[in-house]
Amino acid sequence: MSSNRRGFTLIELLVVIAIIAILAAIIFPIFSRVRERGLQITCMSNMRQIGMAVNMYASDNSDGLPTTWHWDNRGWCGQDASWKQLIFVYQKSDELFYCPTFEGRGVDCKDYVDNPQVRYLGQYGINNWAYIPYFSGVNPNQGDYQRYETSKVSGLTNPAATILVSENGDSDWIVEPEPYKCVDPSSQIKIFTADYGLIKFRHGGKNSANATFADGHAKAMTHDQFHANNCYFWWRTKPNE
């Protein structure tokens, strides 16, 4: 009994392989974008919860924002060394400080403290400019900074247009715009700041970062949006209001 079945010819096999390669080239980037979008949404959800915790802290503390940071011999990891420790009672998870797009978890406080309240300091910072009316008038080396360490949420010109928390470098307390992107309204001088707290763009092809605003809403913004209109979204006192 004869069989009419035959195998693939070499040409047919090459055609099948080529089709599979083309489909893979189309599908894999889509999967990658979907995965990145999912990570960005998780990151934004973390930041939204952090923003709620900051506002709960303010509600319980005469409308005052938590201290950005202070230094002790345990550095960032002291019991009340930064706003992250101060709001911990309201959100109970240092996993919220960790952006899943970032490779690594930042400073591990177990390197400094046996039983730290916050284990990993993560990759989010509180907006330093939400504490001060005009940046160049503050000189950390002369102690001026401390005058603005606690500011009232009610003192923000426009909470819905003021960044509260955003993405920064590795484990800093604060977040600020890029150097020379903004002009101080009080001095008309371009502001330079060299700090790990600079805004970090991890999403959207490294051109997007998440931000939580003082009124509680959160959204992703592009590089240009973060620095638009003389860094409008960063300022406590809006330059044009």
VOLUMNU-385547 format. One record per residue (C-alpha): chain; y negated, z, x negated; residue in three letters. Coordinates in nm, 3 decimals. Example, Ala and Ser with C-alpha at 12.3 -4.5 7.8 and 13.67 -1.06 7.14 Angstrom:
cadena->A | v->0.450 | w->0.780 | u->-1.230 | residuo->ALA
cadena->A | v->0.106 | w->0.714 | u->-1.367 | residuo->SER
end
This chain:
cadena->A | v->0.000 | w->0.000 | u->0.000 | residuo->MET
cadena->A | v->-0.321 | w->-0.113 | u->-0.161 | residuo->SER
cadena->A | v->-0.662 | w->0.059 | u->-0.142 | residuo->SER
cadena->A | v->-0.995 | w->-0.118 | u->-0.100 | residuo->ASN
cadena->A | v->-1.200 | w->0.179 | u->-0.224 | residuo->ARG
cadena->A | v->-1.406 | w->0.130 | u->-0.536 | residuo->ARG
cadena->A | v->-1.633 | w->0.352 | u->-0.740 | residuo->GLY
cadena->A | v->-2.004 | w->0.320 | u->-0.809 | residuo->PHE
cadena->A | v->-2.105 | w->0.044 | u->-1.041 | residuo->THR
cadena->A | v->-2.326 | w->0.140 | u->-1.332 | residuo->LEU
cadena->A | v->-2.626 | w->-0.022 | u->-1.162 | residuo->ILE
cadena->A | v->-2.568 | w->0.168 | u->-0.840 | residuo->GLU
cadena->A | v->-2.532 | w->0.496 | u->-1.028 | residuo->LEU
cadena->A | v->-2.857 | w->0.435 | u->-1.215 | residuo->LEU
cadena->A | v->-3.034 | w->0.356 | u->-0.887 | residuo->VAL
cadena->A | v->-2.911 | w->0.683 | u->-0.732 | residuo->VAL
cadena->A | v->-3.022 | w->0.879 | u->-1.038 | residuo->ILE
cadena->A | v->-3.362 | w->0.710 | u->-1.026 | residuo->ALA
cadena->A | v->-3.405 | w->0.795 | u->-0.657 | residuo->ILE
cadena->A | v->-3.313 | w->1.159 | u->-0.723 | residuo->ILE
cadena->A | v->-3.562 | w->1.173 | u->-1.012 | residuo->ALA
cadena->A | v->-3.838 | w->1.029 | u->-0.795 | residuo->ILE
cadena->A | v->-3.769 | w->1.277 | u->-0.514 | residuo->LEU
cadena->A | v->-3.765 | w->1.565 | u->-0.764 | residuo->ALA
cadena->A | v->-4.099 | w->1.450 | u->-0.907 | residuo->ALA
cadena->A | v->-4.245 | w->1.456 | u->-0.556 | residuo->ILE
cadena->A | v->-4.088 | w->1.778 | u->-0.429 | residuo->ILE
cadena->A | v->-4.107 | w->2.012 | u->-0.728 | residuo->PHE
cadena->A | v->-4.490 | w->2.010 | u->-0.752 | residuo->PRO
cadena->A | v->-4.504 | w->2.082 | u->-0.379 | residuo->ILE
cadena->A | v->-4.272 | w->2.381 | u->-0.425 | residuo->PHE
cadena->A | v->-4.488 | w->2.498 | u->-0.714 | residuo->SER
cadena->A | v->-4.807 | w->2.477 | u->-0.508 | residuo->ARG
cadena->A | v->-4.644 | w->2.655 | u->-0.214 | residuo->VAL
cadena->A | v->-4.522 | w->2.932 | u->-0.445 | residuo->ARG
cadena->A | v->-4.866 | w->2.971 | u->-0.603 | residuo->GLU
cadena->A | v->-5.028 | w->2.980 | u->-0.261 | residuo->ARG
cadena->A | v->-4.788 | w->3.255 | u->-0.161 | residuo->GLY
cadena->A | v->-4.874 | w->3.456 | u->-0.471 | residuo->LEU
cadena->A | v->-5.246 | w->3.414 | u->-0.406 | residuo->GLN
cadena->A | v->-5.203 | w->3.535 | u->-0.047 | residuo->ILE
cadena->A | v->-5.013 | w->3.842 | u->-0.172 | residuo->THR
cadena->A | v->-5.288 | w->3.904 | u->-0.426 | residuo->CYS
cadena->A | v->-5.552 | w->3.879 | u->-0.152 | residuo->MET
cadena->A | v->-5.356 | w->4.114 | u->0.073 | residuo->SER
cadena->A | v->-5.346 | w->4.370 | u->-0.209 | residuo->ASN
cadena->A | v->-5.720 | w->4.343 | u->-0.257 | residuo->MET
cadena->A | v->-5.792 | w->4.372 | u->0.115 | residuo->ARG
cadena->A | v->-5.598 | w->4.700 | u->0.124 | residuo->GLN
cadena->A | v->-5.783 | w->4.820 | u->-0.185 | residuo->ILE
cadena->A | v->-6.114 | w->4.738 | u->-0.017 | residuo->GLY
cadena->A | v->-6.011 | w->4.941 | u->0.287 | residuo->MET
cadena->A | v->-5.923 | w->5.234 | u->0.061 | residuo->ALA
cadena->A | v->-6.264 | w->5.215 | u->-0.112 | residuo->VAL
cadena->A | v->-6.438 | w->5.219 | u->0.226 | residuo->ASN
cadena->A | v->-6.227 | w->5.514 | u->0.342 | residuo->MET
cadena->A | v->-6.325 | w->5.698 | u->0.025 | residuo->TYR
cadena->A | v->-6.692 | w->5.621 | u->0.095 | residuo->ALA
cadena->A | v->-6.656 | w->5.740 | u->0.454 | residuo->SER
cadena->A | v->-6.523 | w->6.076 | u->0.330 | residuo->ASP
cadena->A | v->-6.784 | w->6.108 | u->0.054 | residuo->ASN
cadena->A | v->-7.124 | w->6.073 | u->0.218 | residuo->SER
cadena->A | v->-7.110 | w->5.693 | u->0.207 | residuo->ASP
cadena->A | v->-7.086 | w->5.691 | u->-0.173 | residuo->GLY
cadena->A | v->-6.877 | w->5.438 | u->-0.362 | residuo->LEU
cadena->A | v->-6.625 | w->5.591 | u->-0.604 | residuo->PRO
cadena->A | v->-6.735 | w->5.634 | u->-0.963 | residuo->THR
cadena->A | v->-6.652 | w->5.315 | u->-1.153 | residuo->THR
cadena->A | v->-6.523 | w->5.507 | u->-1.452 | residuo->TRP
cadena->A | v->-6.578 | w->5.795 | u->-1.691 | residuo->HIS
cadena->A | v->-6.423 | w->5.855 | u->-2.028 | residuo->TRP
cadena->A | v->-6.211 | w->6.146 | u->-2.139 | residuo->ASP
cadena->A | v->-5.956 | w->6.189 | u->-2.416 | residuo->ASN
cadena->A | v->-5.696 | w->6.013 | u->-2.201 | residuo->ARG
cadena->A | v->-5.918 | w->5.711 | u->-2.157 | residuo->GLY
cadena->A | v->-5.860 | w->5.497 | u->-1.850 | residuo->TRP
cadena->A | v->-5.569 | w->5.713 | u->-1.741 | residuo->CYS
cadena->A | v->-5.739 | w->6.049 | u->-1.690 | residuo->GLY
cadena->A | v->-5.681 | w->6.218 | u->-1.355 | residuo->GLN
cadena->A | v->-6.015 | w->6.101 | u->-1.212 | residuo->ASP
cadena->A | v->-6.103 | w->5.851 | u->-1.483 | residuo->ALA
cadena->A | v->-6.192 | w->5.565 | u->-1.252 | residuo->SER
cadena->A | v->-6.228 | w->5.446 | u->-0.896 | residuo->TRP
cadena->A | v->-5.860 | w->5.349 | u->-0.903 | residuo->LYS
cadena->A | v->-5.755 | w->5.712 | u->-0.940 | residuo->GLN
cadena->A | v->-6.013 | w->5.827 | u->-0.685 | residuo->LEU
cadena->A | v->-5.893 | w->5.596 | u->-0.406 | residuo->ILE
cadena->A | v->-5.523 | w->5.644 | u->-0.478 | residuo->PHE
cadena->A | v->-5.485 | w->5.906 | u->-0.205 | residuo->VAL
cadena->A | v->-5.585 | w->5.641 | u->0.049 | residuo->TYR
cadena->A | v->-5.338 | w->5.370 | u->-0.052 | residuo->GLN
cadena->A | v->-5.059 | w->5.551 | u->-0.239 | residuo->LYS
cadena->A | v->-4.934 | w->5.257 | u->-0.444 | residuo->SER
cadena->A | v->-5.044 | w->5.134 | u->-0.784 | residuo->ASP
cadena->A | v->-4.847 | w->4.816 | u->-0.706 | residuo->GLU
cadena->A | v->-5.157 | w->4.710 | u->-0.511 | residuo->LEU
cadena->A | v->-5.351 | w->4.688 | u->-0.838 | residuo->PHE
cadena->A | v->-5.109 | w->4.426 | u->-0.967 | residuo->TYR
cadena->A | v->-5.175 | w->4.054 | u->-0.909 | residuo->CYS
cadena->A | v->-4.837 | w->3.874 | u->-0.891 | residuo->PRO
cadena->A | v->-4.985 | w->3.562 | u->-1.051 | residuo->THR
cadena->A | v->-5.061 | w->3.760 | u->-1.368 | residuo->PHE
cadena->A | v->-4.783 | w->3.782 | u->-1.626 | residuo->GLU
cadena->A | v->-4.764 | w->4.151 | u->-1.702 | residuo->GLY
cadena->A | v->-4.896 | w->4.466 | u->-1.541 | residuo->ARG
cadena->A | v->-5.177 | w->4.568 | u->-1.773 | residuo->GLY
cadena->A | v->-5.226 | w->4.913 | u->-1.920 | residuo->VAL
cadena->A | v->-4.934 | w->5.150 | u->-1.860 | residuo->ASP
cadena->A | v->-5.074 | w->5.500 | u->-1.816 | residuo->CYS
cadena->A | v->-4.743 | w->5.656 | u->-1.919 | residuo->LYS
cadena->A | v->-4.848 | w->5.564 | u->-2.271 | residuo->ASP
cadena->A | v->-5.132 | w->5.817 | u->-2.231 | residuo->TYR
cadena->A | v->-5.029 | w->6.069 | u->-1.963 | residuo->VAL
cadena->A | v->-4.681 | w->6.210 | u->-1.896 | residuo->ASP
cadena->A | v->-4.713 | w->6.200 | u->-1.517 | residuo->ASN
cadena->A | v->-4.998 | w->5.965 | u->-1.435 | residuo->PRO
cadena->A | v->-5.126 | w->5.941 | u->-1.081 | residuo->GLN
cadena->A | v->-5.170 | w->5.566 | u->-1.125 | residuo->VAL
cadena->A | v->-4.898 | w->5.406 | u->-1.339 | residuo->ARG
cadena->A | v->-5.037 | w->5.056 | u->-1.394 | residuo->TYR
cadena->A | v->-5.410 | w->4.985 | u->-1.386 | residuo->LEU
cadena->A | v->-5.352 | w->4.625 | u->-1.283 | residuo->GLY
cadena->A | v->-5.589 | w->4.331 | u->-1.287 | residuo->GLN
cadena->A | v->-5.862 | w->4.412 | u->-1.035 | residuo->TYR
cadena->A | v->-6.206 | w->4.556 | u->-1.092 | residuo->GLY
cadena->A | v->-6.480 | w->4.696 | u->-0.873 | residuo->ILE
cadena->A | v->-6.807 | w->4.502 | u->-0.873 | residuo->ASN
cadena->A | v->-7.026 | w->4.669 | u->-1.134 | residuo->ASN
cadena->A | v->-7.337 | w->4.506 | u->-0.993 | residuo->TRP
cadena->A | v->-7.284 | w->4.670 | u->-0.654 | residuo->ALA
cadena->A | v->-7.390 | w->4.993 | u->-0.823 | residuo->TYR
cadena->A | v->-7.713 | w->4.882 | u->-0.985 | residuo->ILE
cadena->A | v->-8.023 | w->4.710 | u->-0.847 | residuo->PRO
cadena->A | v->-8.105 | w->4.511 | u->-1.160 | residuo->TYR
cadena->A | v->-7.862 | w->4.470 | u->-1.445 | residuo->PHE
cadena->A | v->-8.085 | w->4.449 | u->-1.753 | residuo->SER
cadena->A | v->-8.251 | w->4.782 | u->-1.671 | residuo->GLY
cadena->A | v->-7.928 | w->4.966 | u->-1.747 | residuo->VAL
cadena->A | v->-7.844 | w->5.057 | u->-2.104 | residuo->ASN
cadena->A | v->-7.501 | w->5.223 | u->-2.133 | residuo->PRO
cadena->A | v->-7.582 | w->5.342 | u->-2.487 | residuo->ASN
cadena->A | v->-7.875 | w->5.548 | u->-2.359 | residuo->GLN
cadena->A | v->-7.698 | w->5.702 | u->-2.064 | residuo->GLY
cadena->A | v->-7.893 | w->5.501 | u->-1.805 | residuo->ASP
cadena->A | v->-7.568 | w->5.373 | u->-1.662 | residuo->TYR
cadena->A | v->-7.477 | w->5.715 | u->-1.529 | residuo->GLN
cadena->A | v->-7.773 | w->5.713 | u->-1.292 | residuo->ARG
cadena->A | v->-7.603 | w->5.438 | u->-1.094 | residuo->TYR
cadena->A | v->-7.245 | w->5.556 | u->-1.114 | residuo->GLU
cadena->A | v->-7.237 | w->5.651 | u->-0.746 | residuo->THR
cadena->A | v->-7.413 | w->5.425 | u->-0.501 | residuo->SER
cadena->A | v->-7.427 | w->5.423 | u->-0.123 | residuo->LYS
cadena->A | v->-7.252 | w->5.150 | u->0.072 | residuo->VAL
cadena->A | v->-7.540 | w->5.170 | u->0.320 | residuo->SER
cadena->A | v->-7.775 | w->5.075 | u->0.037 | residuo->GLY
cadena->A | v->-7.623 | w->4.728 | u->0.003 | residuo->LEU
cadena->A | v->-7.864 | w->4.463 | u->0.127 | residuo->THR
cadena->A | v->-7.587 | w->4.258 | u->0.288 | residuo->ASN
cadena->A | v->-7.236 | w->4.412 | u->0.279 | residuo->PRO
cadena->A | v->-7.075 | w->4.097 | u->0.422 | residuo->ALA
cadena->A | v->-7.215 | w->3.899 | u->0.128 | residuo->ALA
cadena->A | v->-7.154 | w->4.155 | u->-0.147 | residuo->THR
cadena->A | v->-6.836 | w->4.151 | u->-0.356 | residuo->ILE
cadena->A | v->-6.666 | w->4.488 | u->-0.369 | residuo->LEU
cadena->A | v->-6.345 | w->4.413 | u->-0.563 | residuo->VAL
cadena->A | v->-6.231 | w->4.101 | u->-0.747 | residuo->SER
cadena->A | v->-6.001 | w->3.980 | u->-1.022 | residuo->GLU
cadena->A | v->-6.077 | w->4.060 | u->-1.384 | residuo->ASN
cadena->A | v->-5.915 | w->4.068 | u->-1.726 | residuo->GLY
cadena->A | v->-5.643 | w->4.309 | u->-1.824 | residuo->ASP
cadena->A | v->-5.688 | w->4.654 | u->-1.666 | residuo->SER
cadena->A | v->-6.063 | w->4.704 | u->-1.686 | residuo->ASP
cadena->A | v->-6.242 | w->4.925 | u->-1.434 | residuo->TRP
cadena->A | v->-6.508 | w->4.674 | u->-1.339 | residuo->ILE
cadena->A | v->-6.558 | w->4.305 | u->-1.269 | residuo->VAL
cadena->A | v->-6.870 | w->4.098 | u->-1.342 | residuo->GLU
cadena->A | v->-6.975 | w->3.730 | u->-1.349 | residuo->PRO
cadena->A | v->-6.941 | w->3.514 | u->-1.659 | residuo->GLU
cadena->A | v->-7.206 | w->3.549 | u->-1.934 | residuo->PRO
cadena->A | v->-7.538 | w->3.370 | u->-1.888 | residuo->TYR
cadena->A | v->-7.452 | w->3.255 | u->-1.535 | residuo->LYS
cadena->A | v->-7.715 | w->3.474 | u->-1.371 | residuo->CYS
cadena->A | v->-8.083 | w->3.556 | u->-1.426 | residuo->VAL
cadena->A | v->-8.203 | w->3.913 | u->-1.380 | residuo->ASP
cadena->A | v->-8.476 | w->3.901 | u->-1.112 | residuo->PRO
cadena->A | v->-8.661 | w->4.190 | u->-1.274 | residuo->SER
cadena->A | v->-8.686 | w->4.033 | u->-1.620 | residuo->SER
cadena->A | v->-8.609 | w->3.662 | u->-1.564 | residuo->GLN
cadena->A | v->-8.366 | w->3.689 | u->-1.856 | residuo->ILE
cadena->A | v->-8.019 | w->3.530 | u->-1.849 | residuo->LYS
cadena->A | v->-7.768 | w->3.811 | u->-1.848 | residuo->ILE
cadena->A | v->-7.495 | w->3.832 | u->-2.111 | residuo->PHE
cadena->A | v->-7.203 | w->4.067 | u->-2.080 | residuo->THR
cadena->A | v->-6.901 | w->4.060 | u->-2.310 | residuo->ALA
cadena->A | v->-6.631 | w->4.260 | u->-2.142 | residuo->ASP
cadena->A | v->-6.268 | w->4.240 | u->-2.030 | residuo->TYR
cadena->A | v->-6.412 | w->4.297 | u->-1.684 | residuo->GLY
cadena->A | v->-6.538 | w->3.940 | u->-1.660 | residuo->LEU
cadena->A | v->-6.425 | w->3.752 | u->-1.350 | residuo->ILE
cadena->A | v->-6.082 | w->3.596 | u->-1.403 | residuo->LYS
cadena->A | v->-5.978 | w->3.275 | u->-1.228 | residuo->PHE
cadena->A | v->-5.599 | w->3.274 | u->-1.184 | residuo->ARG
cadena->A | v->-5.549 | w->3.056 | u->-0.879 | residuo->HIS
cadena->A | v->-5.613 | w->2.703 | u->-0.760 | residuo->GLY
cadena->A | v->-5.564 | w->2.542 | u->-1.097 | residuo->GLY
cadena->A | v->-5.748 | w->2.828 | u->-1.269 | residuo->LYS
cadena->A | v->-6.061 | w->2.754 | u->-1.064 | residuo->ASN
cadena->A | v->-6.023 | w->3.012 | u->-0.789 | residuo->SER
cadena->A | v->-6.021 | w->3.390 | u->-0.760 | residuo->ALA
cadena->A | v->-5.993 | w->3.633 | u->-0.471 | residuo->ASN
cadena->A | v->-6.270 | w->3.868 | u->-0.364 | residuo->ALA
cadena->A | v->-6.289 | w->4.155 | u->-0.118 | residuo->THR
cadena->A | v->-6.633 | w->4.215 | u->0.029 | residuo->PHE
cadena->A | v->-6.803 | w->4.541 | u->0.118 | residuo->ALA
cadena->A | v->-6.759 | w->4.481 | u->0.491 | residuo->ASP
cadena->A | v->-6.380 | w->4.459 | u->0.445 | residuo->GLY
cadena->A | v->-6.310 | w->4.086 | u->0.464 | residuo->HIS
cadena->A | v->-6.146 | w->3.898 | u->0.176 | residuo->ALA
cadena->A | v->-6.136 | w->3.534 | u->0.072 | residuo->LYS
cadena->A | v->-6.069 | w->3.301 | u->-0.219 | residuo->ALA
cadena->A | v->-6.371 | w->3.144 | u->-0.390 | residuo->MET
cadena->A | v->-6.415 | w->2.879 | u->-0.654 | residuo->THR
cadena->A | v->-6.578 | w->2.923 | u->-0.992 | residuo->HIS
cadena->A | v->-6.899 | w->2.764 | u->-0.866 | residuo->ASP
cadena->A | v->-6.909 | w->2.976 | u->-0.551 | residuo->GLN
cadena->A | v->-6.887 | w->3.297 | u->-0.750 | residuo->PHE
cadena->A | v->-7.193 | w->3.197 | u->-0.953 | residuo->HIS
cadena->A | v->-7.393 | w->3.014 | u->-0.687 | residuo->ALA
cadena->A | v->-7.755 | w->3.098 | u->-0.603 | residuo->ASN
cadena->A | v->-7.806 | w->3.319 | u->-0.906 | residuo->ASN
cadena->A | v->-7.477 | w->3.505 | u->-0.848 | residuo->CYS
cadena->A | v->-7.589 | w->3.596 | u->-0.496 | residuo->TYR
cadena->A | v->-7.259 | w->3.756 | u->-0.393 | residuo->PHE
cadena->A | v->-7.263 | w->4.001 | u->-0.684 | residuo->TRP
cadena->A | v->-7.602 | w->4.163 | u->-0.640 | residuo->TRP
cadena->A | v->-7.651 | w->4.493 | u->-0.461 | residuo->ARG
cadena->A | v->-8.011 | w->4.399 | u->-0.391 | residuo->THR
cadena->A | v->-8.017 | w->4.029 | u->-0.308 | residuo->LYS
cadena->A | v->-8.265 | w->3.837 | u->-0.524 | residuo->PRO
cadena->A | v->-8.399 | w->3.630 | u->-0.235 | residuo->ASN
cadena->A | v->-8.409 | w->3.894 | u->0.039 | residuo->GLU
end
